[in-house]
Amino acid sequence: MAKRVKKIAVIGGGWAGCAAAVTLTQNGHQVSLFESAKTLGGRARGVEINGLTIDNGQHILLGAYQQSLKLMKTVGVDLNAAFLRLPLQMIYPEHDNGMHFVAPRLPAPLHLLMALWRATGLRREDKLALARFSSTTRWMGWQLNTDCTVTELLQRFDQTDRLCRLMWNPLCIAALNTPAERASAQVFLNVLRDSLGASRAASDMLLPRLNLSALFPQKAAEFIQSHGAEVACSSAIKTIRKDDASRWIMESAQQQEQTFDGVIIATDATNAQRLLSNTGLTLPSLTYEAITSCYLQYAAGTRLPRPMYALSDNPQQQRWGQYVFDRGQLHDDQSGLFAIVISAPENHQQDHLSLANSIASQLADSFRRTELASPQWHQIITEKRATFSCTPALQRPPNSTGIPGLTLAGDYTQGDYPATLEGAIRSGIHAATEVISSLHD
């Protein structure tokens, strides 16, 4: 007997919601995707500024993000055109008192050993400490008996101050968006396991050549619509409740009601808790970290020697930038546009102009190029709740609510990864699988 097609609503059009909608569509169900904003993408989306489509935050994907890459391919994204693939690297500007670490295209783990051998800016004791950390964590299976902070882990493995400052702390802040002194060591090890500890290609860094909306959410919407799904933007959902027939009734902000067999709540945790108010379920409390992106536009043709660099930040010296991306090397229409990322920013107490000027001065000093001190225009974008604080032994809710036909999706749900695009995609796929299972005939 053929399975009965279910009518399922996905509330939230971010990456998790889009992943859930695609997975449901692949399984032959009737999907309606609701997003309260005008565009899809959630906290990883394209935005229009000065005639350019930029991102609300610069992102890097990893070759290890297999679920993200697989789903992008499913919805028609040309991965070769969509990304600039770089080998694992941590390169600072020549005058930034940093290091030059690039993994060659050799089989794992030879690529890391050769990168370590060739690395400049690291002393012998730094290299030995890094090699010791890598070998011991592999031997441990990347598992801790008891979670602790990344700082405590690095101290336990006798990592040098310079190695922590130039490599481990920047990697932690980039991956978890939580300072090492507060970040979960186990989650950090999970990321290292699937990148440094896996195949060479898994450690590759993938820089998007498309804006974040075009990279997946828009293609996902086209894919599900081509299979008969409904995509409704500017459609906020006010409440959900179950009727006597165990079907779900959703009420929109415009007082319209619709009925579904199942619902996936793919909003942020705060809105998820609001929508769960009629169920009696309570989500664990989370705290959040911000990400600030500073866009600086220079004269067309202004370029950096490489598409991305790490930067030596020092808030006491008003050096806020942690990474800089030359978007002109990634997007044909953005020559001279640089994106500077400040993950988990401290409270700099500066207005946007002062912050932009501080970052421009940092770039001019780091690259010894005076013209970088005077951009033509700037744009500061801060996502105040960009990610949850990924702290040790954090209790995160499962996708399953225990209520048939109702699941949660989002990068904050249980999983190996921190709040990343891959974490969101994995959660969306799992939530879709769970809701289908709970609605079996």
Secondary structure as GFF3:
##gff-version 3
##sequence-region A 1 441
A	DSSP	beta_strand	7	11	.	.	.	ID=ss1
A	DSSP	alpha_helix	15	26	.	.	.	ID=ss2
A	DSSP	beta_strand	30	34	.	.	.	ID=ss3
A	DSSP	beta_strand	46	49	.	.	.	ID=ss4
A	DSSP	beta_strand	52	55	.	.	.	ID=ss5
A	DSSP	beta_strand	61	62	.	.	.	ID=ss6
A	DSSP	alpha_helix	66	74	.	.	.	ID=ss7
A	DSSP	alpha_helix	79	82	.	.	.	ID=ss8
A	DSSP	beta_strand	83	86	.	.	.	ID=ss9
A	DSSP	beta_strand	89	91	.	.	.	ID=ss10
A	DSSP	beta_strand	100	102	.	.	.	ID=ss11
A	DSSP	alpha_helix	110	118	.	.	.	ID=ss12
A	DSSP	alpha_helix	124	139	.	.	.	ID=ss13
A	DSSP	alpha_helix	150	156	.	.	.	ID=ss14
A	DSSP	alpha_helix	161	163	.	.	.	ID=ss15
A	DSSP	pi_helix	164	168	.	.	.	ID=ss16
A	DSSP	alpha_helix	169	176	.	.	.	ID=ss17
A	DSSP	alpha_helix	185	194	.	.	.	ID=ss18
A	DSSP	three_ten_helix	201	203	.	.	.	ID=ss19
A	DSSP	beta_strand	205	208	.	.	.	ID=ss20
A	DSSP	alpha_helix	212	215	.	.	.	ID=ss21
A	DSSP	alpha_helix	217	226	.	.	.	ID=ss22
A	DSSP	beta_strand	230	232	.	.	.	ID=ss23
A	DSSP	beta_strand	237	242	.	.	.	ID=ss24
A	DSSP	beta_strand	248	252	.	.	.	ID=ss25
A	DSSP	beta_strand	257	260	.	.	.	ID=ss26
A	DSSP	beta_strand	262	265	.	.	.	ID=ss27
A	DSSP	alpha_helix	269	275	.	.	.	ID=ss28
A	DSSP	three_ten_helix	276	278	.	.	.	ID=ss29
A	DSSP	beta_strand	288	297	.	.	.	ID=ss30
A	DSSP	beta_strand	308	310	.	.	.	ID=ss31
A	DSSP	three_ten_helix	315	317	.	.	.	ID=ss32
A	DSSP	beta_strand	323	326	.	.	.	ID=ss33
A	DSSP	three_ten_helix	327	329	.	.	.	ID=ss34
A	DSSP	beta_strand	337	343	.	.	.	ID=ss35
A	DSSP	alpha_helix	352	367	.	.	.	ID=ss36
A	DSSP	three_ten_helix	370	373	.	.	.	ID=ss37
A	DSSP	beta_strand	377	388	.	.	.	ID=ss38
A	DSSP	beta_strand	406	408	.	.	.	ID=ss39
A	DSSP	alpha_helix	421	438	.	.	.	ID=ss40
###
